[in-house]
Amino acid sequence: MIRLAIYISKTFVFSWLIVTFGFLILIGLLDSLANSSEILAGGRGFTATFEYIIYRAPVIFDRVLLFTVVVAMLLTYVKLIRQHELVALLGLGFSVPKQVAMLAPAVLGVTMLSVLFINTAMPPSVRALQAWGVGEYKRTSISEDKPLWLQDGARIVRAAGRPDMETLTSLQFFDQEQNGEISIISWAEKANYDPHKKYWVLEGVERISPRESFAPAPFQIWASEQTPTSIAKLAADPRDLSLVDMRHFRAEGNSGSKPSFAYGFWYLHRITRPLAALILLICAVPIMQKTGREDTGDKALIAGIGIGFVYLIIDGALSTFAVSGGVPILWAVALPLAVFALVGSYLTLKTEDLTL
């Protein structure tokens, strides 16, 4: 059994690597072509296209992870069917649950390593794309339409522009007292970060106080824990952050560009990807039990891909509702897993009944 499990696992991992590489190249090229004018506009030359594809690769990898895993599972069984190895497995007494058990370690291992890679590689890639300001990272940058609000101690800060990673523009500062009242309101045209002195230098500052008898002190230096890196994290989409940052921003009072529950949802969503892959494996294996002499596995492959698409559509819809506050995050994460676990269990039991 161990040798068979190693053989099937090797087939799955090899198929997954080929499928993942193909998806990354295809989607990366299409993405770069869609943003080619912006990529070349910066004067970086033709090599900027490859630089963009490399930066986007971890993001694309995150978006297509589960689908590539499903396709690799199905292709593994297509090979077994076409080489009549599935008939031999069934003849040796390897039922659907045993087949799932043989392939489960490889599926879980690949998915967990992928989550670790995403968690490590995607955040710096997204920050580089933010600094570049190309494609969707230009449209989602800090602007008057999408200002960044943050709490810095007893001060609330609003920034409505970020021309580069170390500069903020059109800032407003609201100094609060212990009772929550605003004591001073400040405007600054620009804030430049000094990496050596670890503070922001303000330009074009104006200050007023609601109290007529109170004259605000000069305000030229903004000493804050916020750095260009932390600002980039605050402005980024919650899905593009590391698990550590998601866990930080989901805490009350630490939220970034989205409400805290959005960070909580993507945190739970990412750590449950290995479980989702295992549930999709339970759905895929029963579908691929085709042992007829003329069977090639093509129809089962199409059916399996269809189930994968249905899962991704439901998961995507619930993700949209969850990050907008329309659905509780636990329901949004658990519902697709529970539904497809039941579907996989039903298909497995039905397959077992047919083999009796």
C-alpha positions as CSV (number, residue, x, y, z in Angstrom):
1,M,0.0,0.0,0.0
2,I,2.9,2.4,0.8
3,R,4.4,1.9,-2.7
4,L,1.0,2.5,-4.3
5,A,0.4,5.6,-2.2
6,I,3.9,7.0,-3.1
7,Y,3.2,6.3,-6.8
8,I,-0.2,8.0,-6.8
9,S,1.2,10.9,-4.7
10,K,4.1,11.4,-7.2
11,T,1.7,11.5,-10.1
12,F,-0.5,14.1,-8.3
13,V,2.4,16.3,-7.3
14,F,3.9,16.2,-10.8
15,S,0.5,17.0,-12.4
16,W,0.0,19.8,-9.9
17,L,3.4,21.4,-10.7
18,I,2.6,21.3,-14.4
19,V,-0.9,22.7,-14.0
20,T,0.2,25.4,-11.6
21,F,3.1,26.5,-13.9
22,G,0.8,26.6,-16.9
23,F,-1.8,28.7,-15.0
24,L,0.8,31.1,-13.7
25,I,2.3,31.7,-17.2
26,L,-1.0,32.0,-19.0
27,I,-2.7,34.3,-16.5
28,G,0.5,36.2,-16.0
29,L,0.9,36.9,-19.7
30,L,-2.7,37.9,-20.1
31,D,-2.5,40.2,-17.1
32,S,0.7,41.8,-18.3
33,L,-0.9,42.4,-21.8
34,A,-4.0,44.0,-20.2
35,N,-1.7,46.4,-18.3
36,S,1.1,46.7,-20.9
37,S,0.6,50.5,-21.5
38,E,1.0,51.2,-17.7
39,I,3.9,48.8,-17.4
40,L,5.9,50.4,-20.2
41,A,4.9,54.0,-19.3
42,G,7.3,54.1,-16.3
43,G,10.3,54.0,-18.6
44,R,11.6,50.6,-17.2
45,G,11.9,49.1,-20.7
46,F,10.7,45.7,-21.9
47,T,12.1,43.8,-18.9
48,A,9.4,45.5,-16.8
49,T,6.9,43.1,-18.3
50,F,8.8,40.1,-16.8
51,E,9.3,42.1,-13.5
52,Y,5.5,42.6,-13.4
53,I,4.8,38.9,-14.0
54,I,7.2,37.9,-11.2
55,Y,5.5,40.3,-8.8
56,R,2.1,39.1,-9.7
57,A,2.9,35.4,-9.6
58,P,2.3,35.0,-5.8
59,V,-1.1,36.8,-6.1
60,I,-2.2,34.7,-9.0
61,F,-1.0,31.6,-7.3
62,D,-3.2,32.4,-4.3
63,R,-6.2,33.0,-6.4
64,V,-5.9,29.7,-8.4
65,L,-4.5,27.4,-5.7
66,L,-7.6,25.3,-5.0
67,F,-8.5,25.0,-8.7
68,T,-5.1,23.8,-9.6
69,V,-5.2,21.2,-6.8
70,V,-8.6,20.0,-8.1
71,V,-7.4,19.7,-11.7
72,A,-4.3,17.9,-10.5
73,M,-6.4,15.4,-8.6
74,L,-8.6,14.8,-11.6
75,L,-5.6,14.4,-14.0
76,T,-4.1,11.9,-11.7
77,Y,-7.2,9.7,-12.0
78,V,-7.4,10.3,-15.7
79,K,-4.0,8.7,-16.0
80,L,-5.0,5.8,-13.7
81,I,-8.1,5.2,-15.8
82,R,-6.4,5.3,-19.2
83,Q,-3.6,3.0,-18.1
84,H,-6.2,0.6,-16.5
85,E,-4.5,1.0,-13.2
86,L,-7.7,2.0,-11.4
87,V,-9.2,-1.4,-12.3
88,A,-6.2,-3.0,-10.7
89,L,-6.5,-0.9,-7.5
90,L,-10.2,-1.8,-7.2
91,G,-9.3,-5.4,-7.8
92,L,-6.8,-5.3,-4.9
93,G,-9.5,-4.0,-2.6
94,F,-8.7,-0.3,-2.6
95,S,-12.1,1.2,-2.2
96,V,-12.9,5.0,-2.5
97,P,-12.1,5.7,1.2
98,K,-8.8,3.9,0.9
99,Q,-7.9,5.8,-2.3
100,V,-8.8,9.1,-0.5
101,A,-6.5,8.0,2.4
102,M,-3.6,7.3,0.0
103,L,-3.8,10.6,-1.7
104,A,-4.8,12.8,1.3
105,P,-1.2,13.3,2.6
106,A,0.0,14.6,-0.7
107,V,-3.0,16.9,-1.1
108,L,-2.7,18.3,2.4
109,G,1.1,18.6,2.1
110,V,0.9,20.5,-1.2
111,T,-1.8,22.8,0.1
112,M,-0.1,23.6,3.4
113,L,3.2,24.3,1.7
114,S,1.3,26.5,-0.8
115,V,-0.3,28.5,2.1
116,L,3.1,28.9,3.6
117,F,4.5,30.2,0.3
118,I,1.6,32.6,-0.1
119,N,2.0,33.9,3.4
120,T,5.7,34.5,2.8
121,A,5.9,35.7,-0.8
122,M,2.6,37.6,-1.5
123,P,2.8,40.5,1.0
124,P,6.3,41.9,-0.2
125,S,5.2,41.4,-3.9
126,V,2.0,43.4,-3.2
127,R,4.0,46.2,-1.5
128,A,6.3,46.3,-4.6
129,L,3.3,46.6,-6.9
130,Q,1.8,49.3,-4.6
131,A,5.1,51.2,-4.9
132,W,5.0,50.8,-8.6
133,G,1.4,51.9,-8.8
134,V,0.5,49.8,-11.8
135,G,-2.7,48.0,-12.8
136,E,-5.2,47.4,-10.0
137,Y,-2.7,48.7,-7.5
138,K,-3.1,52.2,-9.0
139,R,-6.9,52.1,-8.9
140,T,-6.9,50.9,-5.3
141,S,-4.3,53.3,-4.0
142,I,-5.0,56.0,-1.4
143,S,-7.0,58.9,-3.0
144,E,-9.7,61.4,-2.3
145,D,-12.3,58.9,-3.3
146,K,-10.6,56.2,-1.1
147,P,-8.8,57.9,1.7
148,L,-7.0,56.0,4.4
149,W,-8.2,56.5,8.0
150,L,-6.0,55.3,10.9
151,Q,-5.8,55.8,14.7
152,D,-2.4,56.9,16.0
153,G,-2.6,57.0,19.8
154,A,-5.1,59.8,20.8
155,R,-5.1,61.1,17.2
156,I,-7.2,60.2,14.2
157,V,-5.4,60.7,10.9
158,R,-6.9,60.9,7.4
159,A,-4.7,60.7,4.3
160,A,-6.1,61.2,0.8
161,G,-3.0,60.7,-1.4
162,R,0.2,58.7,-1.6
163,P,2.3,59.6,-4.7
164,D,5.1,57.3,-3.5
165,M,5.7,54.8,-0.7
166,E,7.4,57.4,1.6
167,T,5.0,60.3,1.0
168,L,1.5,61.1,2.0
169,T,-0.6,64.1,0.9
170,S,-3.8,65.9,1.9
171,L,-3.6,64.9,5.5
172,Q,-6.0,65.8,8.3
173,F,-5.2,65.2,12.0
174,F,-7.9,65.1,14.7
175,D,-6.5,65.3,18.2
176,Q,-8.8,63.8,20.8
177,E,-9.1,64.3,24.5
178,Q,-9.9,61.5,27.0
179,N,-13.6,62.2,26.7
180,G,-13.5,61.8,22.9
181,E,-13.9,65.5,22.1
182,I,-11.7,67.0,19.3
183,S,-9.3,69.5,20.8
184,I,-7.2,70.4,17.7
185,I,-7.8,69.9,13.9
186,S,-4.7,70.1,11.7
187,W,-4.2,70.1,7.9
188,A,-1.0,69.2,6.1
189,E,-0.3,69.3,2.4
190,K,2.4,66.7,2.6
191,A,4.2,64.3,4.9
192,N,7.6,62.9,4.0
193,Y,9.0,60.0,6.0
194,D,12.6,60.3,7.3
195,P,14.0,56.7,7.5
196,H,16.9,57.8,9.7
197,K,15.0,59.8,12.3
198,K,11.9,57.5,12.1
199,Y,9.3,60.3,11.8
200,W,7.3,62.1,9.3
201,V,8.2,65.7,8.3
202,L,5.1,67.8,7.6
203,E,4.7,70.6,5.0
204,G,2.0,73.2,4.6
205,V,0.5,72.8,8.1
206,E,-2.5,74.7,9.3
207,R,-4.1,74.2,12.8
208,I,-7.2,75.3,14.5
209,S,-8.9,74.6,17.8
210,P,-12.6,74.6,18.6
211,R,-11.7,76.5,21.7
212,E,-11.3,80.2,21.1
213,S,-8.9,80.7,24.0
214,F,-6.6,77.9,23.0
215,A,-3.7,78.5,20.5
216,P,-2.4,75.2,19.1
217,A,1.4,74.6,19.2
218,P,3.4,74.3,16.0
219,F,3.1,70.9,14.3
220,Q,6.0,70.2,11.9
221,I,7.0,66.6,12.9
222,W,4.6,63.7,13.1
223,A,6.2,61.1,15.4
224,S,4.3,57.9,14.9
225,E,4.7,54.2,14.9
226,Q,3.4,54.2,11.4
227,T,6.0,53.7,8.7
228,P,5.8,53.4,4.9
229,T,5.6,49.6,5.3
230,S,2.8,49.8,7.9
231,I,0.9,52.3,5.7
232,A,1.2,49.9,2.8
233,K,-0.3,47.1,5.0
234,L,-3.1,49.4,6.1
235,A,-3.9,50.3,2.5
236,A,-3.6,46.8,1.1
237,D,-6.6,44.5,0.5
238,P,-7.0,42.2,3.5
239,R,-6.5,39.1,1.4
240,D,-3.0,40.3,0.3
241,L,-1.6,40.4,3.8
242,S,0.2,37.8,5.9
243,L,-1.6,35.8,8.5
244,V,0.2,37.7,11.3
245,D,-1.0,41.1,9.9
246,M,-4.5,39.7,9.3
247,R,-4.6,38.6,13.0
248,H,-3.4,42.0,14.1
249,F,-5.9,44.0,12.0
250,R,-8.8,41.9,13.0
251,A,-8.4,43.0,16.6
252,E,-10.7,45.7,17.8
253,G,-9.2,49.2,17.1
254,N,-6.4,47.9,14.8
255,S,-8.4,47.8,11.5
256,G,-6.9,49.1,8.3
257,S,-8.6,49.9,5.0
258,K,-11.4,47.5,5.7
259,P,-13.5,46.7,8.8
260,S,-11.9,44.2,11.3
261,F,-14.3,41.4,10.3
262,A,-12.9,41.5,6.8
263,Y,-9.4,40.7,8.1
264,G,-10.9,38.0,10.3
265,F,-12.7,36.4,7.4
266,W,-9.6,36.2,5.2
267,Y,-7.5,34.9,8.1
268,L,-10.0,32.0,8.6
269,H,-10.3,31.5,4.9
270,R,-6.6,31.0,4.3
271,I,-5.9,28.7,7.2
272,T,-8.8,26.4,6.1
273,R,-7.5,25.9,2.6
274,P,-5.9,22.5,3.4
275,L,-9.3,21.4,4.8
276,A,-11.1,22.7,1.7
277,A,-8.6,20.7,-0.5
278,L,-9.3,17.6,1.4
279,I,-13.0,18.0,1.1
280,L,-12.7,18.5,-2.7
281,L,-10.6,15.3,-2.8
282,I,-13.5,13.5,-1.2
283,C,-15.8,14.9,-3.9
284,A,-13.4,14.2,-6.8
285,V,-12.4,10.6,-6.1
286,P,-15.9,9.0,-6.3
287,I,-16.6,10.9,-9.6
288,M,-13.5,9.4,-11.2
289,Q,-14.4,5.7,-10.5
290,K,-14.7,4.8,-14.2
291,T,-13.5,1.3,-15.0
292,G,-15.2,0.5,-18.3
293,R,-13.0,-0.8,-21.2
294,E,-13.8,2.2,-23.3
295,D,-13.6,4.8,-20.5
296,T,-11.0,7.5,-20.9
297,G,-12.0,9.6,-17.9
298,D,-12.9,12.6,-20.1
299,K,-16.5,12.9,-19.0
300,A,-15.6,12.4,-15.4
301,L,-12.9,15.0,-15.8
302,I,-15.4,17.6,-17.0
303,A,-17.8,16.7,-14.2
304,G,-15.0,17.1,-11.6
305,I,-14.0,20.5,-13.0
306,G,-17.7,21.5,-12.9
307,I,-17.9,20.7,-9.2
308,G,-14.7,22.6,-8.6
309,F,-16.1,25.6,-10.4
310,V,-19.4,25.4,-8.4
311,Y,-17.3,25.4,-5.2
312,L,-15.3,28.4,-6.3
313,I,-18.4,30.3,-7.3
314,I,-20.1,29.7,-4.0
315,D,-17.0,30.4,-2.0
316,G,-16.4,33.6,-4.0
317,A,-20.0,34.8,-3.5
318,L,-19.9,34.2,0.3
319,S,-16.5,35.9,0.5
320,T,-18.0,39.0,-1.1
321,F,-20.9,39.0,1.3
322,A,-18.6,38.3,4.3
323,V,-16.1,41.1,3.7
324,S,-19.0,43.6,3.2
325,G,-20.7,42.5,6.5
326,G,-23.7,40.8,4.9
327,V,-22.9,37.3,6.2
328,P,-21.2,36.3,9.5
329,I,-17.6,35.2,8.8
330,L,-17.9,31.8,10.4
331,W,-20.9,31.0,8.2
332,A,-19.1,32.2,5.1
333,V,-16.1,30.0,5.8
334,A,-17.9,26.9,7.1
335,L,-20.9,26.7,4.8
336,P,-19.1,25.7,1.5
337,L,-17.0,23.3,3.5
338,A,-20.0,21.7,5.2
339,V,-22.1,21.4,2.0
340,F,-19.3,19.9,-0.1
341,A,-18.3,17.6,2.7
342,L,-21.9,16.2,2.7
343,V,-21.8,16.0,-1.1
344,G,-18.5,14.1,-1.0
345,S,-19.8,11.8,1.7
346,Y,-22.9,11.0,-0.3
347,L,-20.9,10.3,-3.5
348,T,-18.6,8.1,-1.6
349,L,-21.4,6.1,0.0
350,K,-23.2,5.8,-3.3
351,T,-20.0,4.5,-5.0
352,E,-19.5,2.0,-2.2
353,D,-23.1,0.7,-2.6
354,L,-22.5,0.2,-6.4
355,T,-19.4,-1.8,-5.8
356,L,-21.1,-4.2,-3.3
